[in-house]
Amino acid sequence: MSWPALLDAIDEGLAASPPVLVDFAPAEFGPLPAHLALRAGATLQRMAEVEAAWSRAHAELSRELIALSAAKVSVAAPVPHFLDTKA
């Protein structure tokens, strides 16, 4: 795989719904060619945007789960509707 092919794969993965992470090892490709710097920067920016969106979604889901847990705990055990006078 080459740098252009890797950037294509990352861009395609980021455009998918939900985004797909690409498993890669850029150390095997050597240094990034200068002519790909702008494209790689744009891809890196898109990766940061996707990460931020995931973080926001994760935080929102966490808040909802905490609220549901608190609501579940706050529901009291059923109160019996009788009085045991023999006890």
Residue frames as a rotation matrix with the C-alpha (Angstrom) as fourth column:
MET 1
0.590 0.807 0.000 0.00
0.807 -0.590 0.000 0.00
0.000 0.000 -1.000 0.00
SER 2
-0.439 -0.714 0.545 1.25
0.717 -0.644 -0.267 3.49
0.542 0.273 0.795 -0.83
TRP 3
-0.859 0.090 -0.504 0.67
0.301 -0.708 -0.639 6.84
-0.414 -0.701 0.581 0.89
PRO 4
-0.723 0.649 -0.238 -2.01
-0.671 -0.576 0.467 7.91
0.166 0.497 0.852 -1.64
ALA 5
-0.286 0.624 -0.727 -3.79
0.003 0.760 0.650 4.56
0.958 0.184 -0.219 -1.25
LEU 6
-0.596 0.021 -0.803 -3.61
0.781 0.248 -0.573 4.84
0.188 -0.968 -0.164 2.53
LEU 7
-0.911 0.268 -0.312 -5.04
-0.143 -0.917 -0.372 8.37
-0.386 -0.294 0.874 2.48
ASP 8
-0.526 0.751 -0.399 -7.80
-0.580 0.027 0.814 7.15
0.623 0.659 0.421 0.15
ALA 9
-0.322 0.366 -0.873 -8.62
0.465 0.865 0.192 4.31
0.825 -0.344 -0.448 2.55
ILE 10
-0.776 0.013 -0.631 -8.69
0.594 -0.323 -0.737 6.65
-0.213 -0.946 0.243 5.56
ASP 11
-0.853 0.464 -0.237 -10.90
-0.502 -0.854 0.134 9.16
-0.140 0.234 0.962 3.72
GLU 12
-0.370 0.729 -0.576 -13.31
-0.320 0.482 0.816 6.40
0.872 0.486 0.055 2.66
GLY 13
-0.446 0.145 -0.883 -13.42
0.729 0.632 -0.264 5.06
0.520 -0.761 -0.388 6.20
LEU 14
-0.881 0.082 -0.465 -14.14
0.268 -0.725 -0.634 8.51
-0.390 -0.683 0.617 7.63
ALA 15
-0.720 0.628 -0.294 -16.92
-0.676 -0.543 0.498 9.06
0.154 0.557 0.816 5.07
ALA 16
-0.579 0.507 -0.639 -18.64
0.246 0.856 0.456 5.77
0.778 0.107 -0.620 5.99
SER 17
-0.226 0.579 0.783 -21.58
-0.875 -0.474 0.098 5.76
0.428 -0.663 0.614 8.36
PRO 18
0.932 -0.304 -0.196 -20.56
-0.029 -0.602 0.798 4.96
-0.360 -0.739 -0.570 11.02
PRO 19
0.490 -0.817 -0.305 -16.94
-0.842 -0.353 -0.407 5.92
0.225 0.456 -0.861 10.37
VAL 20
0.959 -0.247 -0.139 -14.54
0.254 0.966 0.039 3.03
0.124 -0.072 0.990 9.98
LEU 21
0.533 -0.846 -0.008 -11.04
-0.614 -0.393 0.684 3.08
-0.582 -0.359 -0.729 11.40
VAL 22
0.801 -0.360 -0.479 -8.32
-0.292 0.463 -0.837 1.92
0.523 0.810 0.265 9.06
ASP 23
0.778 -0.599 0.189 -5.64
0.097 0.412 0.906 -0.34
-0.621 -0.686 0.379 10.49
PHE 24
0.832 -0.529 0.169 -2.33
0.114 -0.136 -0.984 0.82
0.543 0.838 -0.053 9.10
ALA 25
0.541 -0.762 -0.355 1.34
0.600 0.054 0.798 1.09
-0.589 -0.645 0.487 9.89
PRO 26
0.998 -0.067 -0.005 2.72
-0.051 -0.713 -0.699 4.25
0.043 0.698 -0.715 8.25
ALA 27
0.368 -0.925 0.094 6.25
-0.540 -0.130 0.832 3.51
-0.757 -0.357 -0.547 9.45
GLU 28
0.052 -0.308 0.950 6.45
0.507 0.828 0.240 0.93
-0.860 0.469 0.200 6.67
PHE 29
0.743 0.363 0.563 5.82
0.663 -0.280 -0.694 3.60
-0.095 0.889 -0.448 4.03
GLY 30
-0.411 -0.900 0.148 8.70
0.897 -0.428 -0.107 5.87
0.160 0.089 0.983 4.90
PRO 31
-0.710 0.111 -0.695 8.31
0.256 -0.879 -0.402 9.63
-0.655 -0.464 0.596 5.26
LEU 32
0.389 0.915 0.105 5.24
0.587 -0.158 -0.794 11.38
-0.710 0.371 -0.599 3.87
PRO 33
-0.359 -0.500 0.788 6.03
0.928 -0.279 0.246 12.88
0.096 0.820 0.564 0.46
ALA 34
-0.828 -0.059 -0.557 5.92
0.230 -0.942 -0.243 16.69
-0.511 -0.330 0.794 0.46
HIS 35
-0.860 0.500 -0.102 3.31
-0.335 -0.401 0.853 16.81
0.386 0.767 0.512 -2.31
LEU 36
-0.171 0.821 -0.545 0.85
0.444 0.558 0.702 14.92
0.880 -0.122 -0.460 -0.06
ALA 37
-0.887 -0.272 -0.374 1.28
0.445 -0.279 -0.851 17.20
0.127 -0.921 0.369 2.98
LEU 38
-0.750 0.653 0.106 -1.82
-0.657 -0.754 0.001 19.31
0.080 -0.069 0.994 2.33
ARG 39
0.020 0.776 -0.631 -3.98
-0.487 0.559 0.671 16.27
0.873 0.293 0.389 1.68
ALA 40
-0.311 -0.205 -0.928 -2.65
0.587 0.727 -0.357 14.49
0.747 -0.656 -0.106 4.76
GLY 41
-0.999 -0.049 -0.024 -3.31
0.051 -0.671 -0.740 17.61
0.020 -0.740 0.672 6.83
ALA 42
-0.388 0.921 -0.042 -6.91
-0.845 -0.337 0.415 17.74
0.368 0.197 0.909 5.61
THR 43
0.094 0.372 -0.923 -7.34
-0.022 0.928 0.372 14.04
0.995 -0.015 0.095 6.40
LEU 44
-0.686 -0.416 -0.597 -5.87
0.581 0.180 -0.794 14.57
0.438 -0.891 0.118 9.86
GLN 45
-0.882 0.426 0.199 -8.30
-0.470 -0.821 -0.324 17.45
0.026 -0.380 0.925 10.43
ARG 46
-0.010 0.911 -0.411 -11.22
-0.702 0.286 0.652 15.25
0.712 0.296 0.637 9.38
MET 47
-0.183 -0.132 -0.974 -10.01
0.422 0.884 -0.199 12.53
0.888 -0.448 -0.106 11.76
ALA 48
-0.967 -0.194 -0.165 -9.98
0.235 -0.430 -0.871 15.09
0.098 -0.882 0.462 14.60
GLU 49
-0.550 0.831 0.080 -13.54
-0.804 -0.553 0.217 16.17
0.224 0.055 0.973 13.70
VAL 50
0.146 0.582 -0.800 -14.78
-0.266 0.802 0.535 12.58
0.953 0.134 0.272 13.75
GLU 51
-0.523 -0.410 -0.747 -13.03
0.586 0.463 -0.665 11.96
0.618 -0.786 -0.002 17.07
ALA 52
-0.972 0.190 0.139 -14.67
-0.235 -0.769 -0.594 15.08
-0.005 -0.610 0.792 18.55
ALA 53
-0.168 0.963 -0.211 -18.09
-0.825 -0.020 0.564 13.95
0.539 0.269 0.798 17.29
TRP 54
0.039 0.115 -0.993 -17.58
0.212 0.970 0.120 10.51
0.976 -0.215 0.014 18.85
SER 55
-0.841 -0.407 -0.356 -16.52
0.434 -0.114 -0.894 12.12
0.323 -0.906 0.272 22.12
ARG 56
-0.724 0.650 0.230 -19.64
-0.684 -0.720 -0.120 14.29
0.088 -0.244 0.966 22.17
ALA 57
0.127 0.798 -0.590 -21.86
-0.581 0.542 0.607 11.29
0.804 0.265 0.533 21.41
HIS 58
-0.273 -0.327 -0.905 -20.10
0.469 0.776 -0.422 9.25
0.840 -0.539 -0.059 24.10
ALA 59
-0.993 -0.116 0.008 -20.57
0.057 -0.544 -0.837 12.02
0.101 -0.831 0.547 26.68
GLU 60
-0.399 0.916 0.049 -24.24
-0.873 -0.395 0.286 12.40
0.281 0.071 0.957 25.77
LEU 61
0.194 0.438 -0.878 -24.85
-0.191 0.895 0.404 8.66
0.962 0.089 0.257 26.00
SER 62
-0.633 -0.494 -0.596 -23.03
0.494 0.334 -0.803 8.57
0.596 -0.803 0.033 29.35
ARG 63
-0.896 0.355 0.269 -25.26
-0.445 -0.738 -0.507 11.36
0.019 -0.574 0.819 30.70
GLU 64
-0.005 0.950 -0.311 -28.37
-0.828 0.171 0.534 9.49
0.561 0.260 0.786 29.53
LEU 65
0.028 -0.036 -0.999 -27.24
0.208 0.978 -0.029 6.23
0.978 -0.207 0.034 31.12
ILE 66
-0.909 -0.360 -0.209 -26.44
0.290 -0.189 -0.938 8.00
0.298 -0.913 0.276 34.38
ALA 67
-0.618 0.753 0.227 -29.86
-0.781 -0.620 -0.069 9.66
0.089 -0.220 0.971 34.35
LEU 68
0.206 0.705 -0.678 -31.55
-0.525 0.665 0.532 6.31
0.826 0.246 0.507 33.70
SER 69
-0.359 -0.417 -0.835 -29.56
0.459 0.701 -0.546 4.68
0.813 -0.579 -0.060 36.50
ALA 70
-0.994 0.004 0.113 -30.52
-0.093 -0.592 -0.801 7.47
0.064 -0.806 0.588 38.90
ALA 71
-0.257 0.966 -0.028 -34.18
-0.912 -0.233 0.336 7.20
0.318 0.112 0.941 37.87
LYS 72
0.126 0.267 -0.955 -34.11
-0.105 0.961 0.255 3.45
0.986 0.068 0.150 38.37
VAL 73
-0.690 -0.464 -0.556 -32.59
0.500 0.251 -0.829 3.81
0.524 -0.850 0.058 41.84
SER 74
-0.917 0.309 0.251 -35.06
-0.395 -0.788 -0.473 6.52
0.052 -0.533 0.845 42.83
VAL 75
0.003 0.933 -0.359 -38.04
-0.583 0.294 0.758 4.27
0.813 0.207 0.545 42.14
ALA 76
-0.370 -0.099 0.924 -38.98
-0.916 0.204 -0.345 2.96
-0.154 -0.974 -0.166 45.57
ALA 77
-0.992 0.070 -0.108 -39.76
0.061 0.995 0.084 -0.66
0.113 0.077 -0.991 46.20
PRO 78
-0.274 0.961 0.035 -43.46
0.007 -0.034 0.999 -1.43
0.962 0.274 0.003 45.93
VAL 79
-0.801 0.118 0.587 -45.33
-0.596 -0.260 -0.760 -0.48
0.063 -0.959 0.278 49.08
PRO 80
-0.813 0.546 -0.201 -47.72
0.533 0.837 0.122 -3.15
0.235 -0.008 -0.972 50.29
HIS 81
-0.552 0.712 0.433 -51.34
-0.468 -0.695 0.546 -2.08
0.690 0.099 0.717 50.38
PHE 82
0.506 0.671 -0.542 -52.22
0.166 0.541 0.824 -4.06
0.847 -0.507 0.162 53.49
LEU 83
-0.041 -0.464 0.885 -51.44
-0.887 -0.391 -0.246 -3.86
0.460 -0.795 -0.395 57.15
ASP 84
-0.077 -0.066 -0.995 -50.31
0.171 0.982 -0.079 -7.03
0.982 -0.176 -0.064 58.89
THR 85
0.267 0.285 0.921 -51.82
-0.773 -0.507 0.381 -6.78
0.575 -0.813 0.084 62.34
LYS 86
0.973 0.117 -0.197 -50.65
-0.003 0.866 0.500 -10.25
0.230 -0.486 0.843 63.41
ALA 87
0.239 -0.967 -0.087 -46.98
0.467 0.193 -0.863 -9.38
0.851 0.166 0.498 63.43
